[in-house]
Amino acid sequence: MINIPEEFRSTLYEEPSEFRCWCNEMWMRHKDEIFVWEQKLPEYDSTYYFRKHRWMLKKMFQEEQKEQKND
């Protein structure tokens, strides 16, 4: 990995938030579930999925964070 000085990191690349990474993982799991059930991939994209389920995803993420803090 390249060592980039701290003062240049934010201008070059902004790392996705933990929540965004978690949401992408949920999207991948969702696609896998749909494929197992229907033997085909969803007919919609991740943007649709995130918009439709944003409140559920937010709540799930928060609950998971609380569980991790309690462990």
mmCIF file of the N, C-alpha and C atoms, coordinates in Angstrom:
data_MODEL
# 
_entry.id   MODEL 
# 
loop_
_atom_site.group_PDB 
_atom_site.id 
_atom_site.type_symbol 
_atom_site.label_atom_id 
_atom_site.label_alt_id 
_atom_site.label_comp_id 
_atom_site.label_asym_id 
_atom_site.label_entity_id 
_atom_site.label_seq_id 
_atom_site.pdbx_PDB_ins_code 
_atom_site.Cartn_x 
_atom_site.Cartn_y 
_atom_site.Cartn_z 
_atom_site.occupancy 
_atom_site.B_iso_or_equiv 
_atom_site.pdbx_formal_charge 
_atom_site.auth_seq_id 
_atom_site.auth_comp_id 
_atom_site.auth_asym_id 
_atom_site.auth_atom_id 
_atom_site.pdbx_PDB_model_num 
ATOM 1   N N  . MET A 1 1  ? 0.842   -1.186  0.000   1.00 0.00 ? 1  MET A N  1 
ATOM 2   C CA . MET A 1 1  ? 0.000   0.000   0.000   1.00 0.00 ? 1  MET A CA 1 
ATOM 3   C C  . MET A 1 1  ? 0.885   1.246   0.000   1.00 0.00 ? 1  MET A C  1 
ATOM 4   N N  . ILE A 1 2  ? 0.420   2.262   -0.667  1.00 0.00 ? 2  ILE A N  1 
ATOM 5   C CA . ILE A 1 2  ? 1.171   3.511   -0.760  1.00 0.00 ? 2  ILE A CA 1 
ATOM 6   C C  . ILE A 1 2  ? 0.912   4.352   0.482   1.00 0.00 ? 2  ILE A C  1 
ATOM 7   N N  . ASN A 1 3  ? 1.972   4.911   1.024   1.00 0.00 ? 3  ASN A N  1 
ATOM 8   C CA . ASN A 1 3  ? 1.834   5.818   2.160   1.00 0.00 ? 3  ASN A CA 1 
ATOM 9   C C  . ASN A 1 3  ? 1.566   7.224   1.646   1.00 0.00 ? 3  ASN A C  1 
ATOM 10  N N  . ILE A 1 4  ? 0.370   7.710   1.891   1.00 0.00 ? 4  ILE A N  1 
ATOM 11  C CA . ILE A 1 4  ? -0.003  9.062   1.478   1.00 0.00 ? 4  ILE A CA 1 
ATOM 12  C C  . ILE A 1 4  ? -0.042  9.923   2.729   1.00 0.00 ? 4  ILE A C  1 
ATOM 13  N N  . PRO A 1 5  ? 0.655   11.054  2.700   1.00 0.00 ? 5  PRO A N  1 
ATOM 14  C CA . PRO A 1 5  ? 0.627   11.946  3.869   1.00 0.00 ? 5  PRO A CA 1 
ATOM 15  C C  . PRO A 1 5  ? -0.804  12.335  4.235   1.00 0.00 ? 5  PRO A C  1 
ATOM 16  N N  . GLU A 1 6  ? -1.056  12.442  5.501   1.00 0.00 ? 6  GLU A N  1 
ATOM 17  C CA . GLU A 1 6  ? -2.399  12.713  6.018   1.00 0.00 ? 6  GLU A CA 1 
ATOM 18  C C  . GLU A 1 6  ? -3.053  13.950  5.398   1.00 0.00 ? 6  GLU A C  1 
ATOM 19  N N  . GLU A 1 7  ? -2.296  15.005  5.183   1.00 0.00 ? 7  GLU A N  1 
ATOM 20  C CA . GLU A 1 7  ? -2.879  16.242  4.665   1.00 0.00 ? 7  GLU A CA 1 
ATOM 21  C C  . GLU A 1 7  ? -3.389  16.109  3.230   1.00 0.00 ? 7  GLU A C  1 
ATOM 22  N N  . PHE A 1 8  ? -2.931  15.082  2.496   1.00 0.00 ? 8  PHE A N  1 
ATOM 23  C CA . PHE A 1 8  ? -3.375  14.893  1.115   1.00 0.00 ? 8  PHE A CA 1 
ATOM 24  C C  . PHE A 1 8  ? -4.468  13.841  0.974   1.00 0.00 ? 8  PHE A C  1 
ATOM 25  N N  . ARG A 1 9  ? -4.706  13.067  1.983   1.00 0.00 ? 9  ARG A N  1 
ATOM 26  C CA . ARG A 1 9  ? -5.669  11.971  1.878   1.00 0.00 ? 9  ARG A CA 1 
ATOM 27  C C  . ARG A 1 9  ? -7.079  12.444  1.580   1.00 0.00 ? 9  ARG A C  1 
ATOM 28  N N  . SER A 1 10 ? -7.536  13.431  2.273   1.00 0.00 ? 10 SER A N  1 
ATOM 29  C CA . SER A 1 10 ? -8.920  13.885  2.070   1.00 0.00 ? 10 SER A CA 1 
ATOM 30  C C  . SER A 1 10 ? -9.127  14.505  0.696   1.00 0.00 ? 10 SER A C  1 
ATOM 31  N N  . THR A 1 11 ? -8.091  15.090  0.112   1.00 0.00 ? 11 THR A N  1 
ATOM 32  C CA . THR A 1 11 ? -8.249  15.704  -1.206  1.00 0.00 ? 11 THR A CA 1 
ATOM 33  C C  . THR A 1 11 ? -8.186  14.674  -2.330  1.00 0.00 ? 11 THR A C  1 
ATOM 34  N N  . LEU A 1 12 ? -7.491  13.563  -2.107  1.00 0.00 ? 12 LEU A N  1 
ATOM 35  C CA . LEU A 1 12 ? -7.334  12.565  -3.155  1.00 0.00 ? 12 LEU A CA 1 
ATOM 36  C C  . LEU A 1 12 ? -8.451  11.523  -3.153  1.00 0.00 ? 12 LEU A C  1 
ATOM 37  N N  . TYR A 1 13 ? -8.768  11.058  -1.984  1.00 0.00 ? 13 TYR A N  1 
ATOM 38  C CA . TYR A 1 13 ? -9.715  9.953   -1.894  1.00 0.00 ? 13 TYR A CA 1 
ATOM 39  C C  . TYR A 1 13 ? -10.425 10.001  -0.558  1.00 0.00 ? 13 TYR A C  1 
ATOM 40  N N  . GLU A 1 14 ? -11.710 9.976   -0.611  1.00 0.00 ? 14 GLU A N  1 
ATOM 41  C CA . GLU A 1 14 ? -12.484 9.954   0.614   1.00 0.00 ? 14 GLU A CA 1 
ATOM 42  C C  . GLU A 1 14 ? -12.985 8.535   0.846   1.00 0.00 ? 14 GLU A C  1 
ATOM 43  N N  . GLU A 1 15 ? -12.527 7.941   1.905   1.00 0.00 ? 15 GLU A N  1 
ATOM 44  C CA . GLU A 1 15 ? -12.894 6.564   2.210   1.00 0.00 ? 15 GLU A CA 1 
ATOM 45  C C  . GLU A 1 15 ? -14.377 6.485   2.570   1.00 0.00 ? 15 GLU A C  1 
ATOM 46  N N  . PRO A 1 16 ? -15.064 5.468   2.058   1.00 0.00 ? 16 PRO A N  1 
ATOM 47  C CA . PRO A 1 16 ? -16.491 5.340   2.378   1.00 0.00 ? 16 PRO A CA 1 
ATOM 48  C C  . PRO A 1 16 ? -16.703 5.102   3.873   1.00 0.00 ? 16 PRO A C  1 
ATOM 49  N N  . SER A 1 17 ? -17.819 5.554   4.347   1.00 0.00 ? 17 SER A N  1 
ATOM 50  C CA . SER A 1 17 ? -18.124 5.396   5.769   1.00 0.00 ? 17 SER A CA 1 
ATOM 51  C C  . SER A 1 17 ? -18.374 3.922   6.096   1.00 0.00 ? 17 SER A C  1 
ATOM 52  N N  . GLU A 1 18 ? -18.320 3.625   7.351   1.00 0.00 ? 18 GLU A N  1 
ATOM 53  C CA . GLU A 1 18 ? -18.597 2.260   7.801   1.00 0.00 ? 18 GLU A CA 1 
ATOM 54  C C  . GLU A 1 18 ? -20.025 1.857   7.420   1.00 0.00 ? 18 GLU A C  1 
ATOM 55  N N  . PHE A 1 19 ? -20.942 2.807   7.546   1.00 0.00 ? 19 PHE A N  1 
ATOM 56  C CA . PHE A 1 19 ? -22.332 2.541   7.179   1.00 0.00 ? 19 PHE A CA 1 
ATOM 57  C C  . PHE A 1 19 ? -22.468 2.216   5.693   1.00 0.00 ? 19 PHE A C  1 
ATOM 58  N N  . ARG A 1 20 ? -21.807 2.976   4.855   1.00 0.00 ? 20 ARG A N  1 
ATOM 59  C CA . ARG A 1 20 ? -21.879 2.742   3.401   1.00 0.00 ? 20 ARG A CA 1 
ATOM 60  C C  . ARG A 1 20 ? -21.303 1.370   3.046   1.00 0.00 ? 20 ARG A C  1 
ATOM 61  N N  . CYS A 1 21 ? -20.208 1.003   3.655   1.00 0.00 ? 21 CYS A N  1 
ATOM 62  C CA . CYS A 1 21 ? -19.614 -0.322  3.416   1.00 0.00 ? 21 CYS A CA 1 
ATOM 63  C C  . CYS A 1 21 ? -20.572 -1.417  3.868   1.00 0.00 ? 21 CYS A C  1 
ATOM 64  N N  . TRP A 1 22 ? -21.172 -1.201  5.016   1.00 0.00 ? 22 TRP A N  1 
ATOM 65  C CA . TRP A 1 22 ? -22.140 -2.173  5.547   1.00 0.00 ? 22 TRP A CA 1 
ATOM 66  C C  . TRP A 1 22 ? -23.337 -2.302  4.604   1.00 0.00 ? 22 TRP A C  1 
ATOM 67  N N  . CYS A 1 23 ? -23.838 -1.194  4.095   1.00 0.00 ? 23 CYS A N  1 
ATOM 68  C CA . CYS A 1 23 ? -24.970 -1.219  3.162   1.00 0.00 ? 23 CYS A CA 1 
ATOM 69  C C  . CYS A 1 23 ? -24.613 -1.973  1.883   1.00 0.00 ? 23 CYS A C  1 
ATOM 70  N N  . ASN A 1 24 ? -23.418 -1.787  1.398   1.00 0.00 ? 24 ASN A N  1 
ATOM 71  C CA . ASN A 1 24 ? -22.999 -2.527  0.210   1.00 0.00 ? 24 ASN A CA 1 
ATOM 72  C C  . ASN A 1 24 ? -22.954 -4.026  0.484   1.00 0.00 ? 24 ASN A C  1 
ATOM 73  N N  . GLU A 1 25 ? -22.517 -4.384  1.671   1.00 0.00 ? 25 GLU A N  1 
ATOM 74  C CA . GLU A 1 25 ? -22.528 -5.802  2.055   1.00 0.00 ? 25 GLU A CA 1 
ATOM 75  C C  . GLU A 1 25 ? -23.959 -6.337  2.099   1.00 0.00 ? 25 GLU A C  1 
ATOM 76  N N  . MET A 1 26 ? -24.886 -5.549  2.625   1.00 0.00 ? 26 MET A N  1 
ATOM 77  C CA . MET A 1 26 ? -26.288 -5.967  2.673   1.00 0.00 ? 26 MET A CA 1 
ATOM 78  C C  . MET A 1 26 ? -26.863 -6.127  1.267   1.00 0.00 ? 26 MET A C  1 
ATOM 79  N N  . TRP A 1 27 ? -26.478 -5.249  0.360   1.00 0.00 ? 27 TRP A N  1 
ATOM 80  C CA . TRP A 1 27 ? -26.930 -5.349  -1.023  1.00 0.00 ? 27 TRP A CA 1 
ATOM 81  C C  . TRP A 1 27 ? -26.435 -6.656  -1.645  1.00 0.00 ? 27 TRP A C  1 
ATOM 82  N N  . MET A 1 28 ? -25.178 -6.986  -1.412  1.00 0.00 ? 28 MET A N  1 
ATOM 83  C CA . MET A 1 28 ? -24.625 -8.229  -1.953  1.00 0.00 ? 28 MET A CA 1 
ATOM 84  C C  . MET A 1 28 ? -25.350 -9.446  -1.368  1.00 0.00 ? 28 MET A C  1 
ATOM 85  N N  . ARG A 1 29 ? -25.629 -9.413  -0.099  1.00 0.00 ? 29 ARG A N  1 
ATOM 86  C CA . ARG A 1 29 ? -26.375 -10.514 0.528   1.00 0.00 ? 29 ARG A CA 1 
ATOM 87  C C  . ARG A 1 29 ? -27.780 -10.619 -0.060  1.00 0.00 ? 29 ARG A C  1 
ATOM 88  N N  . HIS A 1 30 ? -28.401 -9.471  -0.261  1.00 0.00 ? 30 HIS A N  1 
ATOM 89  C CA . HIS A 1 30 ? -29.738 -9.436  -0.841  1.00 0.00 ? 30 HIS A CA 1 
ATOM 90  C C  . HIS A 1 30 ? -29.736 -10.056 -2.241  1.00 0.00 ? 30 HIS A C  1 
ATOM 91  N N  . LYS A 1 31 ? -28.749 -9.682  -3.055  1.00 0.00 ? 31 LYS A N  1 
ATOM 92  C CA . LYS A 1 31 ? -28.646 -10.251 -4.395  1.00 0.00 ? 31 LYS A CA 1 
ATOM 93  C C  . LYS A 1 31 ? -28.463 -11.768 -4.331  1.00 0.00 ? 31 LYS A C  1 
ATOM 94  N N  . ASP A 1 32 ? -27.646 -12.213 -3.398  1.00 0.00 ? 32 ASP A N  1 
ATOM 95  C CA . ASP A 1 32 ? -27.449 -13.660 -3.229  1.00 0.00 ? 32 ASP A CA 1 
ATOM 96  C C  . ASP A 1 32 ? -28.747 -14.364 -2.852  1.00 0.00 ? 32 ASP A C  1 
ATOM 97  N N  . GLU A 1 33 ? -29.495 -13.777 -1.935  1.00 0.00 ? 33 GLU A N  1 
ATOM 98  C CA . GLU A 1 33 ? -30.778 -14.365 -1.526  1.00 0.00 ? 33 GLU A CA 1 
ATOM 99  C C  . GLU A 1 33 ? -31.748 -14.466 -2.703  1.00 0.00 ? 33 GLU A C  1 
ATOM 100 N N  . ILE A 1 34 ? -31.853 -13.396 -3.453  1.00 0.00 ? 34 ILE A N  1 
ATOM 101 C CA . ILE A 1 34 ? -32.746 -13.389 -4.618  1.00 0.00 ? 34 ILE A CA 1 
ATOM 102 C C  . ILE A 1 34 ? -32.315 -14.463 -5.614  1.00 0.00 ? 34 ILE A C  1 
ATOM 103 N N  . PHE A 1 35 ? -31.024 -14.576 -5.816  1.00 0.00 ? 35 PHE A N  1 
ATOM 104 C CA . PHE A 1 35 ? -30.530 -15.575 -6.759  1.00 0.00 ? 35 PHE A CA 1 
ATOM 105 C C  . PHE A 1 35 ? -30.872 -16.995 -6.287  1.00 0.00 ? 35 PHE A C  1 
ATOM 106 N N  . VAL A 1 36 ? -30.737 -17.249 -4.997  1.00 0.00 ? 36 VAL A N  1 
ATOM 107 C CA . VAL A 1 36 ? -31.058 -18.573 -4.455  1.00 0.00 ? 36 VAL A CA 1 
ATOM 108 C C  . VAL A 1 36 ? -32.553 -18.859 -4.622  1.00 0.00 ? 36 VAL A C  1 
ATOM 109 N N  . TRP A 1 37 ? -33.391 -17.881 -4.340  1.00 0.00 ? 37 TRP A N  1 
ATOM 110 C CA . TRP A 1 37 ? -34.841 -18.078 -4.420  1.00 0.00 ? 37 TRP A CA 1 
ATOM 111 C C  . TRP A 1 37 ? -35.330 -18.230 -5.855  1.00 0.00 ? 37 TRP A C  1 
ATOM 112 N N  . GLU A 1 38 ? -34.844 -17.354 -6.728  1.00 0.00 ? 38 GLU A N  1 
ATOM 113 C CA . GLU A 1 38 ? -35.426 -17.248 -8.069  1.00 0.00 ? 38 GLU A CA 1 
ATOM 114 C C  . GLU A 1 38 ? -34.496 -17.689 -9.196  1.00 0.00 ? 38 GLU A C  1 
ATOM 115 N N  . GLN A 1 39 ? -33.258 -18.043 -8.885  1.00 0.00 ? 39 GLN A N  1 
ATOM 116 C CA . GLN A 1 39 ? -32.248 -18.407 -9.874  1.00 0.00 ? 39 GLN A CA 1 
ATOM 117 C C  . GLN A 1 39 ? -32.004 -17.303 -10.911 1.00 0.00 ? 39 GLN A C  1 
ATOM 118 N N  . LYS A 1 40 ? -32.189 -16.084 -10.471 1.00 0.00 ? 40 LYS A N  1 
ATOM 119 C CA . LYS A 1 40 ? -31.848 -14.927 -11.305 1.00 0.00 ? 40 LYS A CA 1 
ATOM 120 C C  . LYS A 1 40 ? -31.526 -13.745 -10.392 1.00 0.00 ? 40 LYS A C  1 
ATOM 121 N N  . LEU A 1 41 ? -30.810 -12.798 -10.932 1.00 0.00 ? 41 LEU A N  1 
ATOM 122 C CA . LEU A 1 41 ? -30.450 -11.609 -10.162 1.00 0.00 ? 41 LEU A CA 1 
ATOM 123 C C  . LEU A 1 41 ? -31.621 -10.630 -10.134 1.00 0.00 ? 41 LEU A C  1 
ATOM 124 N N  . PRO A 1 42 ? -31.639 -9.732  -9.152  1.00 0.00 ? 42 PRO A N  1 
ATOM 125 C CA . PRO A 1 42 ? -32.731 -8.746  -9.093  1.00 0.00 ? 42 PRO A CA 1 
ATOM 126 C C  . PRO A 1 42 ? -32.797 -7.903  -10.371 1.00 0.00 ? 42 PRO A C  1 
ATOM 127 N N  . GLU A 1 43 ? -33.969 -7.458  -10.677 1.00 0.00 ? 43 GLU A N  1 
ATOM 128 C CA . GLU A 1 43 ? -34.167 -6.632  -11.872 1.00 0.00 ? 43 GLU A CA 1 
ATOM 129 C C  . GLU A 1 43 ? -33.951 -5.149  -11.571 1.00 0.00 ? 43 GLU A C  1 
ATOM 130 N N  . TYR A 1 44 ? -33.569 -4.843  -10.366 1.00 0.00 ? 44 TYR A N  1 
ATOM 131 C CA . TYR A 1 44 ? -33.321 -3.461  -9.959  1.00 0.00 ? 44 TYR A CA 1 
ATOM 132 C C  . TYR A 1 44 ? -31.880 -3.337  -9.491  1.00 0.00 ? 44 TYR A C  1 
ATOM 133 N N  . ASP A 1 45 ? -31.451 -2.098  -9.361  1.00 0.00 ? 45 ASP A N  1 
ATOM 134 C CA . ASP A 1 45 ? -30.060 -1.859  -8.968  1.00 0.00 ? 45 ASP A CA 1 
ATOM 135 C C  . ASP A 1 45 ? -29.955 -1.490  -7.495  1.00 0.00 ? 45 ASP A C  1 
ATOM 136 N N  . SER A 1 46 ? -28.732 -1.274  -7.064  1.00 0.00 ? 46 SER A N  1 
ATOM 137 C CA . SER A 1 46 ? -28.481 -0.967  -5.650  1.00 0.00 ? 46 SER A CA 1 
ATOM 138 C C  . SER A 1 46 ? -29.117 0.355   -5.228  1.00 0.00 ? 46 SER A C  1 
ATOM 139 N N  . THR A 1 47 ? -29.171 1.317   -6.130  1.00 0.00 ? 47 THR A N  1 
ATOM 140 C CA . THR A 1 47 ? -29.784 2.612   -5.802  1.00 0.00 ? 47 THR A CA 1 
ATOM 141 C C  . THR A 1 47 ? -31.237 2.434   -5.410  1.00 0.00 ? 47 THR A C  1 
ATOM 142 N N  . TYR A 1 48 ? -31.968 1.660   -6.186  1.00 0.00 ? 48 TYR A N  1 
ATOM 143 C CA . TYR A 1 48 ? -33.365 1.381   -5.861  1.00 0.00 ? 48 TYR A CA 1 
ATOM 144 C C  . TYR A 1 48 ? -33.470 0.667   -4.515  1.00 0.00 ? 48 TYR A C  1 
ATOM 145 N N  . TYR A 1 49 ? -32.639 -0.343  -4.323  1.00 0.00 ? 49 TYR A N  1 
ATOM 146 C CA . TYR A 1 49 ? -32.648 -1.107  -3.072  1.00 0.00 ? 49 TYR A CA 1 
ATOM 147 C C  . TYR A 1 49 ? -32.393 -0.199  -1.868  1.00 0.00 ? 49 TYR A C  1 
ATOM 148 N N  . PHE A 1 50 ? -31.377 0.659   -1.965  1.00 0.00 ? 50 PHE A N  1 
ATOM 149 C CA . PHE A 1 50 ? -31.051 1.549   -0.848  1.00 0.00 ? 50 PHE A CA 1 
ATOM 150 C C  . PHE A 1 50 ? -32.175 2.545   -0.572  1.00 0.00 ? 50 PHE A C  1 
ATOM 151 N N  . ARG A 1 51 ? -32.761 3.073   -1.607  1.00 0.00 ? 51 ARG A N  1 
ATOM 152 C CA . ARG A 1 51 ? -33.857 4.032   -1.407  1.00 0.00 ? 51 ARG A CA 1 
ATOM 153 C C  . ARG A 1 51 ? -35.080 3.370   -0.795  1.00 0.00 ? 51 ARG A C  1 
ATOM 154 N N  . LYS A 1 52 ? -35.391 2.196   -1.269  1.00 0.00 ? 52 LYS A N  1 
ATOM 155 C CA . LYS A 1 52 ? -36.576 1.498   -0.776  1.00 0.00 ? 52 LYS A CA 1 
ATOM 156 C C  . LYS A 1 52 ? -36.418 1.054   0.677   1.00 0.00 ? 52 LYS A C  1 
ATOM 157 N N  . HIS A 1 53 ? -35.219 0.653   1.050   1.00 0.00 ? 53 HIS A N  1 
ATOM 158 C CA . HIS A 1 53 ? -34.989 0.065   2.367   1.00 0.00 ? 53 HIS A CA 1 
ATOM 159 C C  . HIS A 1 53 ? -34.116 0.919   3.286   1.00 0.00 ? 53 HIS A C  1 
ATOM 160 N N  . ARG A 1 54 ? -33.980 2.187   2.995   1.00 0.00 ? 54 ARG A N  1 
ATOM 161 C CA . ARG A 1 54 ? -33.031 3.013   3.760   1.00 0.00 ? 54 ARG A CA 1 
ATOM 162 C C  . ARG A 1 54 ? -33.315 3.042   5.255   1.00 0.00 ? 54 ARG A C  1 
ATOM 163 N N  . TRP A 1 55 ? -34.573 3.110   5.637   1.00 0.00 ? 55 TRP A N  1 
ATOM 164 C CA . TRP A 1 55 ? -34.886 3.191   7.072   1.00 0.00 ? 55 TRP A CA 1 
ATOM 165 C C  . TRP A 1 55 ? -34.641 1.855   7.765   1.00 0.00 ? 55 TRP A C  1 
ATOM 166 N N  . MET A 1 56 ? -34.976 0.781   7.095   1.00 0.00 ? 56 MET A N  1 
ATOM 167 C CA . MET A 1 56 ? -34.710 -0.539  7.647   1.00 0.00 ? 56 MET A CA 1 
ATOM 168 C C  . MET A 1 56 ? -33.193 -0.772  7.775   1.00 0.00 ? 56 MET A C  1 
ATOM 169 N N  . LEU A 1 57 ? -32.450 -0.387  6.758   1.00 0.00 ? 57 LEU A N  1 
ATOM 170 C CA . LEU A 1 57 ? -30.990 -0.560  6.795   1.00 0.00 ? 57 LEU A CA 1 
ATOM 171 C C  . LEU A 1 57 ? -30.372 0.273   7.910   1.00 0.00 ? 57 LEU A C  1 
ATOM 172 N N  . LYS A 1 58 ? -30.846 1.482   8.059   1.00 0.00 ? 58 LYS A N  1 
ATOM 173 C CA . LYS A 1 58 ? -30.322 2.351   9.119   1.00 0.00 ? 58 LYS A CA 1 
ATOM 174 C C  . LYS A 1 58 ? -30.567 1.727   10.488  1.00 0.00 ? 58 LYS A C  1 
ATOM 175 N N  . LYS A 1 59 ? -31.775 1.252   10.695  1.00 0.00 ? 59 LYS A N  1 
ATOM 176 C CA . LYS A 1 59 ? -32.116 0.648   11.981  1.00 0.00 ? 59 LYS A CA 1 
ATOM 177 C C  . LYS A 1 59 ? -31.298 -0.623  12.232  1.00 0.00 ? 59 LYS A C  1 
ATOM 178 N N  . MET A 1 60 ? -31.169 -1.457  11.214  1.00 0.00 ? 60 MET A N  1 
ATOM 179 C CA . MET A 1 60 ? -30.378 -2.682  11.349  1.00 0.00 ? 60 MET A CA 1 
ATOM 180 C C  . MET A 1 60 ? -28.919 -2.365  11.689  1.00 0.00 ? 60 MET A C  1 
ATOM 181 N N  . PHE A 1 61 ? -28.368 -1.367  11.022  1.00 0.00 ? 61 PHE A N  1 
ATOM 182 C CA . PHE A 1 61 ? -26.985 -0.972  11.276  1.00 0.00 ? 61 PHE A CA 1 
ATOM 183 C C  . PHE A 1 61 ? -26.814 -0.478  12.711  1.00 0.00 ? 61 PHE A C  1 
ATOM 184 N N  . GLN A 1 62 ? -27.719 0.362   13.158  1.00 0.00 ? 62 GLN A N  1 
ATOM 185 C CA . GLN A 1 62 ? -27.636 0.887   14.518  1.00 0.00 ? 62 GLN A CA 1 
ATOM 186 C C  . GLN A 1 62 ? -27.746 -0.219  15.553  1.00 0.00 ? 62 GLN A C  1 
ATOM 187 N N  . GLU A 1 63 ? -28.651 -1.155  15.327  1.00 0.00 ? 63 GLU A N  1 
ATOM 188 C CA . GLU A 1 63 ? -28.803 -2.279  16.262  1.00 0.00 ? 63 GLU A CA 1 
ATOM 189 C C  . GLU A 1 63 ? -27.543 -3.144  16.292  1.00 0.00 ? 63 GLU A C  1 
ATOM 190 N N  . GLU A 1 64 ? -26.971 -3.355  15.134  1.00 0.00 ? 64 GLU A N  1 
ATOM 191 C CA . GLU A 1 64 ? -25.734 -4.140  15.070  1.00 0.00 ? 64 GLU A CA 1 
ATOM 192 C C  . GLU A 1 64 ? -24.595 -3.426  15.783  1.00 0.00 ? 64 GLU A C  1 
ATOM 193 N N  . GLN A 1 65 ? -24.545 -2.115  15.653  1.00 0.00 ? 65 GLN A N  1 
ATOM 194 C CA . GLN A 1 65 ? -23.507 -1.342  16.347  1.00 0.00 ? 65 GLN A CA 1 
ATOM 195 C C  . GLN A 1 65 ? -23.670 -1.433  17.864  1.00 0.00 ? 65 GLN A C  1 
ATOM 196 N N  . LYS A 1 66 ? -24.912 -1.359  18.331  1.00 0.00 ? 66 LYS A N  1 
ATOM 197 C CA . LYS A 1 66 ? -25.174 -1.484  19.769  1.00 0.00 ? 66 LYS A CA 1 
ATOM 198 C C  . LYS A 1 66 ? -24.749 -2.848  20.278  1.00 0.00 ? 66 LYS A C  1 
ATOM 199 N N  . GLU A 1 67 ? -25.055 -3.902  19.526  1.00 0.00 ? 67 GLU A N  1 
ATOM 200 C CA . GLU A 1 67 ? -24.677 -5.248  19.918  1.00 0.00 ? 67 GLU A CA 1 
ATOM 201 C C  . GLU A 1 67 ? -23.169 -5.397  20.011  1.00 0.00 ? 67 GLU A C  1 
ATOM 202 N N  . GLN A 1 68 ? -22.464 -4.804  19.057  1.00 0.00 ? 68 GLN A N  1 
ATOM 203 C CA . GLN A 1 68 ? -21.011 -4.891  19.061  1.00 0.00 ? 68 GLN A CA 1 
ATOM 204 C C  . GLN A 1 68 ? -20.409 -4.155  20.251  1.00 0.00 ? 68 GLN A C  1 
ATOM 205 N N  . LYS A 1 69 ? -21.002 -3.038  20.636  1.00 0.00 ? 69 LYS A N  1 
ATOM 206 C CA . LYS A 1 69 ? -20.512 -2.294  21.795  1.00 0.00 ? 69 LYS A CA 1 
ATOM 207 C C  . LYS A 1 69 ? -20.752 -3.052  23.106  1.00 0.00 ? 69 LYS A C  1 
ATOM 208 N N  . ASN A 1 70 ? -21.844 -3.819  23.139  1.00 0.00 ? 70 ASN A N  1 
ATOM 209 C CA . ASN A 1 70 ? -22.174 -4.566  24.340  1.00 0.00 ? 70 ASN A CA 1 
ATOM 210 C C  . ASN A 1 70 ? -21.332 -5.828  24.500  1.00 0.00 ? 70 ASN A C  1 
ATOM 211 N N  . ASP A 1 71 ? -20.719 -6.280  23.438  1.00 0.00 ? 71 ASP A N  1 
ATOM 212 C CA . ASP A 1 71 ? -19.899 -7.492  23.515  1.00 0.00 ? 71 ASP A CA 1 
ATOM 213 C C  . ASP A 1 71 ? -18.530 -7.254  24.098  1.00 0.00 ? 71 ASP A C  1 
# 
